[in-house]
Amino acid sequence: MSAHPAPATSAAPATADEDLLAFDRAHLWHPYTSMTDPAPVRLVTGASGARLELADGREVVDAMSSWWAAIHGYRHPVLDRALAEQAGRFSHVMFGGLTHGPAVELGRRLVAITPDPLERVFLADSGSVAVEVALKMVLQYQRGLARPERTRMLTVRGGYHGDTFDCMSVTDPVGGMHSMWSAVLPQQVFGPQPPRHDADAATVAGWDAAFRTLAARHAHELAGIVVEPLLQGAGGMHPYPPACLRTFREVADEHGLLLVFDEIATGFGRTGRLFAADLVLPDLLCVGKALTGGYLTLAAVLTTDAVAHGIAGSDSGVVMHGPTFMANPLACAVASASVDLLIADDWAGRVGRIGDRLATGLAPLRDLPGVRDVRTLGAVGVVQLDHPVDVPAATEAALDAGVWLRPFRDLVYAMPPYVVSETELDLLTGGIAAAVRAG
Ligand SMILES: *Cc1c(COP(=O)(O)O)cnc(C)c1O
């Protein structure tokens, strides 16, 4: 592979599809990839329901929901209509000094479906930005309480909170490549990773004690706690016991910290609960990914009234954030439609049925050579290998079995759209088995 591929336009591609792929390869970065030695990508030409249509004619079940987002599947008529209707009115206006129905209607819904005390809403343009805004709010709150020395965040190992700098600073220091960034990242405080969800009481108690000790040691400089509740996603697909959420809450209360739940991956029913915040109340809640049903980028931070008042008491008195595309009307309109669909559509029943079928379908993989662990939570199924996955081989094997998977590290996993059928789920577990055997 040449370090400077010739522009695709100078080649003579055989077909339009090859032309697209050649230009992509020469000019477009993909997530976490090299421009000079690009990993292979597949060309998508259509998508509907739980399926993606590839340029080579294959139709495959999307096990990834486009990274947790497409909970209602693709081309959902209700979401398509909501988007088209809003586009027919206006697609965007600035949110500074102006407001609009789609933002208000979405705010109404978010306040209604989250626990009562979470009633103030900041609409951000991506998950990472929502986490940035939440962290900023935590710092401003502490300043409002005349505690400006409280600038560090407490979190746990194994987390993932996004790719911008402050988000990276609270992401797992090993998986998040902190060594590369140590000179530029804020230095946060990392507690031990919570034990796995089926850990015994003694193990959970040991973790609890270690976390409390660390918090007490750093309390004077801590502003807040930020965690992904119940399930750590991109940091390692690690479900952990609800008891740990109570530890977070108690530690926050004991030391005057704000508790931030980053439910950007876990929100909207994925873990079998609408939000983990229904179990233990955070002071700030970040949602994103599935918020728009996977149609457009949008995220939100919800806070309690106490947080809003604390921020109001800070030096500036205002939240110092305001993205150009804040509360984009198209995204808000499709998000409201997605929330309505979720609530009307027995999400709990769907997630429960997917979870059962994943658990049954994946259980036999425990006995395959190279498999270290199989775990499921809500509509998430995970197979952990005892070695790094051979991603190209596993991906190709899954595609041959009719399934789109995106393994990482030692993990082959799935979180399909809630509209996936039983037949598609069987295809999906077959695809995971094929990927595991090949990877
Ligand atoms: C994906 C994710 C983010 C970042 O969201 P983006 O929209 O990709 O910026 C933050 N936190 C968690 C838990 C996520 O899963």
The ligand as an SDF file (V2000), in Angstrom:
LIG
                    3D

 15 15  0  0  0  0  0  0  0  0999 V2000
  -20.7610    6.6670   22.2000 C   0  0  0  0  0  0  0  0  0  0  0  0
  -20.6190    7.1580   23.5820 C   0  0  0  0  0  0  0  0  0  0  0  0
  -20.2090    8.4770   23.8510 C   0  0  0  0  0  0  0  0  0  0  0  0
  -19.8460    9.4640   22.7580 C   0  0  0  0  0  0  0  0  0  0  0  0
  -20.9110    9.7580   21.9280 O   0  0  0  0  0  0  0  0  0  0  0  0
  -20.6240   10.3650   20.4560 P   0  0  0  0  0  0  0  0  0  0  0  0
  -21.9830   10.6810   19.9320 O   0  0  0  0  0  0  0  0  0  0  0  0
  -19.9200    9.2840   19.6920 O   0  0  0  0  0  0  0  0  0  0  0  0
  -19.7920   11.5590   20.6420 O   0  0  0  0  0  0  0  0  0  0  0  0
  -20.1060    8.8610   25.1800 C   0  0  0  0  0  0  0  0  0  0  0  0
  -20.3870    8.0040   26.1860 N   0  0  0  0  0  0  0  0  0  0  0  0
  -20.7860    6.7380   25.9540 C   0  0  0  0  0  0  0  0  0  0  0  0
  -21.1190    5.8580   27.1050 C   0  0  0  0  0  0  0  0  0  0  0  0
  -20.9110    6.2710   24.6470 C   0  0  0  0  0  0  0  0  0  0  0  0
  -21.2700    5.0000   24.4270 O   0  0  0  0  0  0  0  0  0  0  0  0
  1  2  1  0
  2  3  1  0
  2 14  2  0
  3  4  1  0
  3 10  2  0
  4  5  1  0
  5  6  1  0
  6  7  2  0
  6  8  1  0
  6  9  1  0
 10 11  1  0
 11 12  2  0
 12 13  1  0
 12 14  1  0
 14 15  1  0
M  END
$$$$
